[in-house]
Amino acid sequence: MSYTPELNPIEMIWGEIYEKFFGNKLFKTLNAVSNKLCKAIVHLINNKAIVKSITDWHWIISAPSKPN
């Protein structure tokens, strides 16, 4: 199976979340993981420029908004 994050922008989002919030961390509870994920999502919501910078590819921007 090939890895092509440019065809699936969510892979870039998950990479950002992992790098900034989860990389090499050990959590004692699932609740702690959930809390950290919520913080990561709020961070991305409040920093739309980050999301745009890692998902703003020309083929996504130029894609039609509705299927033919």
KAKAMO-V592027 format. One record per helix or strand of 3 or more residues. SS is the DSSP state (@ for helix, = for strand). FROM is the first residue (numbers start at 1). TO is the last residue. If there is no record, write none. Layout:
BEGIN
SS:FROM:TO / SS:FROM:TO
END
This chain:
BEGIN
@:5:7 / @:10:22 / @:30:46 / @:48:55 / @:58:61
END
